[in-house]
Amino acid sequence: MKEISNEVISIDEKEYKLFLNRKGLVAWEKYAKEENSKIIKLSQELQDEMSGENAEINADTNPFENIEDTQANENDKVISSSYRKLYWIMLYENHKLSLDEVNELYDKAVKEYGEEQLIALAMQMIEDINTNRVNAEELKKLPALKPKN
């Protein structure tokens, strides 16, 4: 397993070094525990709502009826808060920024790149840590593991 992931991101024409290791992932779980619990709860509530509602479609069906924008916005805010904390952790090793400083930097990065790309970069770094690239050629295929479609 790879122990660390390093990336460089340019925000407002300044380069920042992102650093993530397993200890950082544990810290993220610790500091974003509340947000991650809310994400799971909101997802479950949405799934329950969708499965509990009558999904009958007729000629007069409005596809947006009973869909709340506030629910989607709340979910986005919670996800954003969680990833802000991850960026705080990834920036701390090299830059020792406070959470408030990272929040300001994160807002600038969102304007530059969009939050979707910032989250994708964070996920890529997490995946890099969890990927065994050094010994990949020597490993056997696990027969019990079903192929992804």
C-alpha positions in Angstrom: 0.0 0.0 0.0 1.2 3.5 -0.8 1.6 5.4 2.4 1.4 9.0 1.2 0.0 11.1 -1.6 1.4 14.5 -2.7 0.0 16.9 -5.2 0.5 20.6 -6.0 -2.4 23.0 -6.6 -2.2 26.6 -7.8 -4.8 28.9 -6.1 -4.8 32.6 -6.9 -1.4 32.2 -8.7 0.3 30.7 -5.7 1.3 27.0 -5.4 0.3 24.9 -2.4 1.5 21.5 -1.6 -1.2 19.0 -0.6 0.0 16.1 1.5 -2.2 13.1 2.6 -1.2 10.0 4.4 -3.1 7.4 6.4 -2.8 9.5 9.6 -4.5 12.3 7.6 -7.4 10.1 6.6 -7.9 9.2 10.3 -7.8 12.9 11.2 -10.4 13.7 8.5 -12.7 11.0 9.8 -12.3 12.5 13.3 -12.9 16.1 12.4 -15.5 15.5 9.7 -17.4 12.9 11.7 -20.5 15.1 12.1 -20.6 16.0 8.4 -20.1 12.5 7.3 -22.9 11.3 9.6 -25.2 14.0 8.2 -24.3 13.0 4.6 -25.3 9.4 5.4 -28.5 10.5 7.1 -29.5 12.9 4.3 -28.8 10.2 1.7 -30.9 7.7 3.7 -33.7 10.2 4.1 -33.7 10.9 0.4 -33.7 7.2 -0.4 -36.5 6.6 2.0 -38.6 9.4 0.5 -38.1 8.1 -3.0 -39.0 4.6 -2.1 -41.9 5.6 0.0 -43.6 7.8 -2.5 -46.0 6.6 -5.1 -44.0 6.5 -8.3 -47.0 6.3 -10.6 -46.6 8.4 -13.7 -49.5 9.6 -15.8 -50.0 12.4 -18.4 -50.3 15.1 -15.8 -47.3 14.1 -13.7 -44.9 16.9 -12.8 -41.4 15.4 -12.3 -40.4 18.2 -9.9 -43.4 18.0 -7.6 -42.4 17.3 -4.0 -38.7 17.8 -4.7 -37.2 20.3 -2.3 -34.3 22.5 -3.4 -33.4 23.1 0.2 -32.7 19.4 0.7 -30.2 19.4 -2.1 -28.6 22.6 -0.9 -28.2 21.2 2.6 -26.5 18.1 1.3 -24.1 20.3 -0.8 -23.3 22.4 2.3 -22.5 19.3 4.4 -20.3 17.8 1.7 -18.5 21.1 1.2 -17.8 21.4 4.9 -16.4 17.8 5.0 -14.0 18.4 2.1 -12.9 21.8 3.5 -11.7 19.9 6.5 -9.9 17.4 4.3 -8.1 20.3 2.5 -7.2 21.8 5.9 -5.6 18.5 6.8 -3.9 18.1 3.4 -2.5 21.7 3.6 -1.5 21.6 7.2 1.7 19.5 6.8 3.4 21.9 4.5 1.7 25.3 5.2 0.3 25.1 8.8 -2.8 27.0 7.8 -5.8 27.4 10.2 -9.2 26.1 9.2 -10.4 29.7 8.7 -7.4 30.4 6.3 -8.2 27.2 4.4 -11.9 28.1 4.1 -10.9 31.4 2.4 -8.4 29.5 0.2 -11.0 26.9 -0.6 -13.5 29.5 -1.6 -11.0 31.0 -4.0 -10.2 27.5 -5.4 -14.0 26.9 -5.9 -14.2 30.1 -8.0 -11.1 29.0 -10.0 -11.8 25.3 -10.5 -15.2 24.4 -9.2 -15.9 22.3 -6.2 -16.5 19.2 -8.3 -12.8 19.2 -9.4 -11.6 19.9 -5.9 -13.5 16.9 -4.5 -12.3 14.8 -7.5 -8.6 15.7 -6.6 -9.2 14.8 -3.0 -10.7 11.5 -4.0 -7.8 10.8 -6.3 -5.4 11.4 -3.5 -7.3 9.1 -1.2 -7.3 6.4 -4.0 -3.6 6.9 -4.5 -3.0 6.1 -0.8 -5.1 3.0 -1.0 -3.7 1.7 -4.3 -0.8 -0.8 -4.3 1.1 0.3 -7.4 4.5 -1.0 -6.5 3.6 -4.7 -6.3 0.7 -4.7 -8.8 2.6 -7.0 -11.3 3.3 -9.6 -8.7 -0.2 -10.0 -7.4 -2.5 -12.8 -8.3 -6.1 -12.2 -9.2 -8.5 -13.0 -6.4 -11.0 -15.5 -7.8 -13.7 -14.7 -5.3 -13.7 -11.0 -6.3 -16.5 -10.4 -8.8 -15.5 -8.3 -11.9 -16.9 -4.7 -12.0 -19.3 -4.1 -14.9 
